[in-house]
Amino acid sequence: MPSPVTFGTDGIRGRAFDEITVDLAYRLGYAVGVVFHAPALVGYDTRESSPILASAVLAGLADAGAQGSNLGVITTPGVAVIAQQRQGVGVVVSASHNPYYDNGLKVLGLGGSKLDLATEAAVAAALLSAPSAPDPHFAEVPVDPTAAADYTAHLRRAVPGDVAALHVVLDCANGAASHLAEELFRAAGAEVSVLHNTPDGHNINEHCGSTHPDSLVAEVRRLNADLGLAFDGDADRLIAVDATGAVRDGDDLMVLFALDRPDVRASGVVLTSMSNLGLRRALSEAGITIVETDVGDRNVLIALEERDWNFGGEQSGHLIFRDHSPTGDGLLTGLHLAELVRRRGPLATLANEAWQRVPQVLVNVSRSAYDEEYVQGVFRELCLTHAVAPEDVRLLIRRSGTEPLVRVMVEAIDGAFVDAFARRVADYFSAAQLRLPD
């Protein structure tokens, strides 16, 4: 019997054909066919392994007696939207921002929603008991030619405003947005320049996209463009670049959307524990209610649904407009941002006036080396020696859901405190530290 599979914060991920095998993909498709009694929509990104694994998922669905449709190369939120429109479930073959040699399998519930824990457990159990793949090779299923057009039409209905007079540079990460983003933003009236939209199966996320925005920054500056938008491999997140070349992450965008939308001001915002202390201060000063969740857009969505709120997100650029989509969507966020900039003015001015980020550093420590007592001891010691007030400092420690790491994040109004803490922890564990955007 196969070993149990653990679903992380974003499905199952690992090395393609080693951990994410054809057999696993087939069994996942079979499990989805057993658990759900609804059409299953399968989409994938531009990795060389993705169409092969998608064919295995579709074969598993068919052998379980389920109706499966091949949406072809499409974004993760695109699968969610089509599942919502067709009252089906979704399966996405993608490893998001990971390198091409990784891949992943994600299941979206009925209507394209994130799986709740009980349904996720049911899929995991069905996966464990599913039969093995009868063959290592499966015929390709014809791609549904209407899916991409239905998805982009949905985006234009959600954000119908014209963004003419804006020059927008798009970084498609050589991923699933590569054949969608340019046409979408041109249809909205923007002058468009495009980077990294020629996927070859190996170049997805390679020195590009939301996790590597350097080339986008350079191009925005070179072209004197109004706005840069960087997606990741499956385009469920967005990182922006303003006209000055400054990178603007999810925290920047959340505060702007929260302040701009009357429905959000009247209800509140859901954010995760990774969001900057400065964002919390800005929202509180504006009288906007904040609810904090653990990291993961699923957690954000659950909190939104519990309160019937419309907006929340993550610092990484996963933003959820629940009135428009059942999941985070980088293309949708980009359209909303372009419309806001056209209406209210330059992104740099808006963000600088809206809030002030406090120094924040992340140290990634190997799980095998991590020592909680040492980390907490350093934090207590520095709080005393720097005379830091409790409300002016925050320590967050969490296990990564996608990598064998413990993420130690510290932020404080006192930048010297942040630097001292991060240096001591990084030196002790011989770990890498990352200063988050300031």
C-alpha positions in Angstrom: 0.0 0.0 0.0 1.4 3.5 -0.8 2.6 5.7 2.0 0.2 8.3 3.3 0.5 11.7 1.6 0.6 14.9 3.6 -1.1 17.9 2.2 0.8 21.1 2.9 -0.5 24.6 2.9 -0.7 24.5 -0.9 -1.4 20.9 -1.7 1.3 18.3 -2.4 4.6 19.4 -3.8 8.0 17.8 -4.5 10.4 16.8 -7.3 8.5 15.9 -10.5 8.6 12.2 -11.4 10.4 11.5 -8.1 8.0 12.6 -5.4 5.2 13.8 -7.6 4.9 10.8 -9.8 2.6 9.7 -12.6 1.2 7.1 -10.2 0.5 9.6 -7.5 -1.2 11.9 -10.0 -3.4 9.0 -11.3 -4.3 8.0 -7.7 -5.2 11.6 -6.8 -7.5 11.8 -9.8 -9.1 8.6 -8.8 -9.5 9.9 -5.2 -11.1 13.1 -6.4 -13.5 11.0 -8.5 -14.5 8.9 -5.5 -14.9 11.8 -3.0 -16.7 14.3 -5.2 -19.8 13.7 -7.3 -19.3 16.7 -9.7 -17.4 17.5 -12.9 -13.7 17.8 -12.4 -11.7 20.6 -14.2 -8.0 20.0 -14.6 -5.6 22.7 -15.4 -1.8 23.1 -15.3 1.2 25.4 -15.6 4.1 25.5 -18.2 6.5 23.0 -16.6 7.6 20.2 -18.9 6.2 17.7 -16.4 2.7 19.3 -16.1 0.8 18.0 -19.1 2.1 14.4 -18.4 0.9 14.6 -14.8 -2.4 16.2 -15.9 -3.0 13.3 -18.3 -2.5 10.9 -15.4 -5.0 12.9 -13.2 -7.6 12.8 -16.0 -7.1 9.0 -16.4 -7.6 8.5 -12.7 -10.8 10.6 -12.8 -12.1 8.6 -15.8 -11.4 5.2 -14.1 -13.2 6.4 -11.0 -16.3 7.1 -13.2 -15.9 10.9 -12.9 -16.3 13.4 -15.7 -13.0 15.2 -16.2 -12.2 18.2 -18.5 -8.7 19.3 -19.6 -8.5 23.1 -19.3 -4.9 23.0 -20.6 -2.4 25.7 -19.5 -4.3 28.1 -17.2 -3.7 29.8 -14.0 -4.7 28.3 -10.6 -7.4 31.0 -10.1 -8.5 30.3 -13.6 -9.3 26.7 -12.7 -11.1 28.0 -9.6 -13.3 30.4 -11.6 -14.2 27.7 -14.2 -15.0 25.3 -11.4 -17.3 28.0 -9.9 -19.0 28.7 -13.2 -19.6 25.0 -14.0 -20.3 23.9 -10.4 -17.4 21.5 -10.5 -14.2 20.7 -8.5 -10.7 21.6 -9.6 -7.4 19.9 -9.8 -4.3 22.0 -10.5 -0.9 20.6 -11.6 1.6 23.3 -10.5 4.3 24.0 -8.0 3.5 27.8 -8.1 6.8 29.7 -7.6 9.1 26.7 -7.3 11.7 25.8 -10.0 10.6 23.8 -13.1 11.9 20.5 -11.8 9.4 20.6 -9.0 5.7 20.1 -9.4 2.6 19.8 -7.3 -1.0 18.7 -7.1 -3.8 20.9 -5.6 -7.4 20.0 -5.2 -10.1 22.8 -5.2 -13.5 22.0 -3.7 -16.9 22.3 -5.2 -17.2 25.7 -6.8 -13.5 26.3 -6.9 -13.1 26.9 -3.1 -10.2 25.9 -1.0 -10.7 22.5 0.7 -11.8 22.5 4.3 -9.8 20.2 6.6 -12.4 17.5 6.7 -12.7 17.3 2.9 -8.9 17.3 2.6 -8.7 14.4 5.0 -11.3 12.5 2.9 -9.3 13.1 -0.2 -6.1 11.9 1.5 -7.8 8.7 2.7 -9.2 8.0 -0.7 -5.8 8.6 -2.2 -4.3 6.1 0.1 -6.7 3.4 -0.9 -6.8 4.3 -4.6 -5.5 1.7 -7.1 -2.1 2.2 -8.7 -1.8 3.5 -12.2 -2.3 0.7 -14.7 0.2 2.2 -17.2 3.0 4.8 -16.9 1.8 6.6 -20.0 -1.6 8.1 -20.7 -3.1 9.6 -23.9 -3.6 13.3 -23.8 -7.2 14.5 -23.4 -8.2 17.3 -25.8 -8.1 20.8 -24.3 -11.4 22.6 -23.7 -11.0 25.6 -26.1 -13.5 27.8 -24.2 -11.9 27.8 -20.7 -9.3 30.6 -21.1 -11.8 32.9 -22.8 -14.4 32.3 -20.1 -11.9 33.1 -17.4 -10.6 36.3 -18.9 -14.2 37.4 -19.6 -14.9 36.9 -15.9 -12.0 39.1 -15.0 -13.2 41.9 -17.3 -16.6 41.7 -15.8 -15.1 41.9 -12.3 -13.0 45.0 -13.2 -14.7 46.7 -16.1 -12.9 50.0 -15.8 -10.7 51.4 -18.5 -7.0 51.8 -17.6 -6.1 53.8 -20.7 -3.2 56.2 -20.4 -1.3 53.7 -18.2 1.9 52.1 -19.4 2.0 48.7 -17.7 4.9 46.2 -17.8 3.9 42.6 -17.2 6.3 39.9 -15.9 4.6 36.6 -16.6 7.3 34.4 -15.0 7.2 32.2 -18.1 4.3 30.6 -16.4 0.5 30.1 -16.7 -0.2 33.8 -17.2 2.1 34.0 -20.3 -0.7 33.6 -22.9 -3.4 35.5 -20.9 -1.9 38.6 -19.3 -1.0 40.7 -22.3 -4.3 40.3 -24.1 -6.2 41.0 -20.9 -4.5 44.3 -20.1 -4.6 45.5 -23.7 -8.3 44.8 -23.7 -8.5 47.0 -20.6 -6.9 49.9 -22.5 -3.4 49.8 -21.2 -0.2 50.3 -23.1 1.5 47.0 -22.4 5.1 45.8 -22.4 5.8 42.1 -21.5 8.6 40.2 -20.0 9.2 36.5 -19.5 6.2 35.2 -21.5 8.0 32.6 -23.6 7.8 29.4 -21.6 9.9 26.4 -22.7 9.1 23.9 -20.0 12.3 24.8 -18.0 12.3 28.5 -17.5 9.2 29.0 -15.3 10.1 31.3 -12.4 13.8 31.3 -13.5 15.1 34.7 -12.4 11.7 36.2 -13.1 8.3 36.6 -11.7 7.0 37.7 -8.3 9.9 36.1 -6.4 12.6 37.6 -8.7 11.4 41.1 -9.7 14.8 42.6 -10.5 14.3 42.5 -14.3 10.8 44.0 -13.9 12.2 46.9 -11.8 14.9 47.6 -14.5 12.3 47.5 -17.3 9.8 49.8 -15.5 12.7 52.3 -15.0 14.0 52.0 -18.6 10.6 52.5 -20.1 9.4 55.2 -17.6 6.3 53.0 -17.2 3.6 53.8 -14.7 3.3 50.3 -13.2 5.0 46.9 -13.2 3.1 43.7 -12.3 4.9 40.4 -11.6 3.0 37.1 -11.4 4.3 33.7 -10.2 4.2 30.5 -12.1 0.5 29.8 -11.5 -0.4 33.5 -11.3 -2.3 33.3 -8.0 -0.1 36.0 -6.5 1.1 39.5 -7.6 4.0 41.7 -6.7 3.9 45.3 -8.1 6.6 47.8 -9.0 5.8 51.5 -8.8 7.0 54.1 -11.3 10.1 54.8 -9.2 11.2 51.2 -9.4 10.2 50.4 -5.8 8.9 46.9 -5.2 5.4 46.8 -3.6 4.3 43.6 -1.9 1.0 42.3 -0.7 1.1 44.5 2.4 1.4 47.7 0.3 -1.5 46.6 -1.9 -3.8 45.5 1.0 -3.6 48.8 2.8 -4.5 50.7 -0.5 -7.4 48.5 -1.3 -8.7 48.5 2.3 -8.6 52.3 2.4 -10.2 52.6 -1.1 -13.1 50.2 -0.7 -16.1 51.3 1.4 -17.3 47.7 1.9 -13.9 46.9 3.5 -13.8 50.0 5.7 -17.3 49.0 6.9 -16.4 45.3 7.6 -12.7 44.6 8.0 -9.6 42.9 6.5 -8.2 39.4 7.1 -4.4 39.2 7.0 -1.8 36.7 8.2 0.8 36.6 10.9 3.5 37.6 8.3 2.0 41.0 7.6 4.0 43.9 8.7 3.4 45.7 12.0 3.2 49.0 10.1 0.2 47.7 8.1 -1.6 46.8 11.3 -1.0 50.3 12.7 -2.2 52.0 9.5 -5.4 49.9 9.4 -6.1 50.4 13.0 -5.6 54.2 12.8 -8.1 54.2 9.9 -10.7 52.4 12.1 -10.6 49.2 10.0 -11.1 46.0 11.9 -8.3 43.4 11.5 -8.5 39.6 11.9 -5.2 37.7 11.8 -4.8 34.1 10.7 -2.0 31.6 10.2 -0.1 31.8 7.0 -1.9 30.4 4.0 -4.5 31.8 1.7 -6.9 29.0 2.7 -6.8 30.3 6.2 -7.6 33.8 4.9 -10.5 32.5 2.9 -11.9 30.6 5.8 -11.9 33.7 8.0 -13.5 35.7 5.2 -16.3 33.2 4.7 -16.9 32.9 8.5 -17.5 36.7 8.7 -19.0 37.2 5.2 -16.2 39.7 4.4 -14.8 40.4 1.0 -11.1 41.2 1.3 -7.9 39.8 2.8 -4.5 38.5 1.8 -0.9 37.8 2.4 2.3 39.8 2.3 3.5 37.4 -0.4 0.9 38.8 -2.8 -2.0 36.4 -2.5 -4.9 38.8 -2.3 -8.5 37.5 -2.2 -11.4 39.6 -3.5 -14.1 37.2 -2.4 -16.9 39.1 -4.2 -15.1 38.4 -7.4 -13.2 35.1 -7.0 -13.1 32.0 -4.8 -9.4 32.2 -4.4 -6.4 34.6 -4.7 -5.8 35.8 -8.3 -2.8 37.7 -9.5 -4.4 38.9 -12.7 -7.5 40.1 -10.9 -5.4 41.9 -8.3 -3.3 43.5 -11.1 -6.4 44.8 -12.9 -7.8 46.2 -9.6 -4.5 47.9 -8.9 -4.2 49.4 -12.4 -7.7 50.8 -12.1 -6.9 52.2 -8.7 -3.7 53.9 -10.0 -5.5 55.3 -13.0 -8.2 56.7 -10.8 -6.2 58.0 -7.8 -2.6 58.6 -8.9 0.9 57.1 -8.8 1.3 53.9 -6.8 4.5 55.3 -5.0 2.6 58.4 -3.8 -0.4 56.4 -2.6 1.6 53.8 -0.8 4.0 56.3 0.9 1.1 58.4 2.1 -1.0 55.4 3.3 1.5 53.7 5.7 5.0 53.2 6.9 6.6 49.8 7.0 8.6 48.9 10.1 11.9 47.0 9.7 11.2 43.3 9.3 13.7 40.4 8.8 13.1 36.7 8.1 15.6 34.0 9.0 15.2 30.6 7.5 16.5 27.8 9.7 16.7 24.1 8.9 14.2 22.2 11.0 16.9 19.7 12.0 19.1 22.5 13.5 16.4 24.7 15.0 16.6 25.4 18.8 13.5 27.2 20.2 15.1 27.9 23.6 18.0 29.7 22.0 15.7 31.9 19.8 13.4 32.9 22.6 16.3 33.6 24.9 17.9 36.0 22.4 14.6 37.7 21.9 14.0 38.2 25.7 17.6 39.4 26.2 17.4 42.0 23.4 14.0 43.3 24.5 15.6 44.1 27.8 18.9 45.6 26.5 17.1 47.7 23.8 14.2 48.7 26.2 11.6 47.8 23.5 7.9 48.1 24.4 5.9 45.0 23.8 3.6 46.7 21.3 6.6 47.9 19.3 8.1 44.5 18.5 6.9 41.2 17.2 8.5 37.7 16.9 6.8 35.1 14.7 8.1 31.5 14.5 6.5 29.0 12.1 7.2 25.9 10.2 7.2 26.2 6.4 4.4 24.3 4.8 6.4 23.7 1.6 10.1 23.4 2.7 12.0 21.7 5.6 12.5 25.1 7.3 11.5 27.0 10.4 10.9 30.6 9.5 11.9 33.1 12.2 10.5 36.5 11.6 11.2 39.6 13.8 10.0 43.2 13.3 10.2 46.3 15.4 10.1 50.0 15.2 13.7 50.0 16.4 15.7 48.8 13.4 18.8 48.2 15.5 16.9 45.6 17.5 15.8 43.8 14.3 19.4 43.8 12.9 20.9 42.5 16.2 18.3 39.7 16.6 18.6 38.5 13.0 22.4 38.6 13.0 22.7 36.5 16.2 20.1 33.9 15.1 21.5 33.6 11.5 25.1 33.3 12.9 24.1 30.7 15.5 22.3 28.5 12.9 24.5 29.4 9.9 21.3 30.3 8.3 20.2 32.8 5.6 18.4 36.0 6.6 16.1 37.9 4.3 15.3 41.6 4.9 11.7 42.0 3.7 10.9 45.0 1.5 11.2 48.4 3.2 
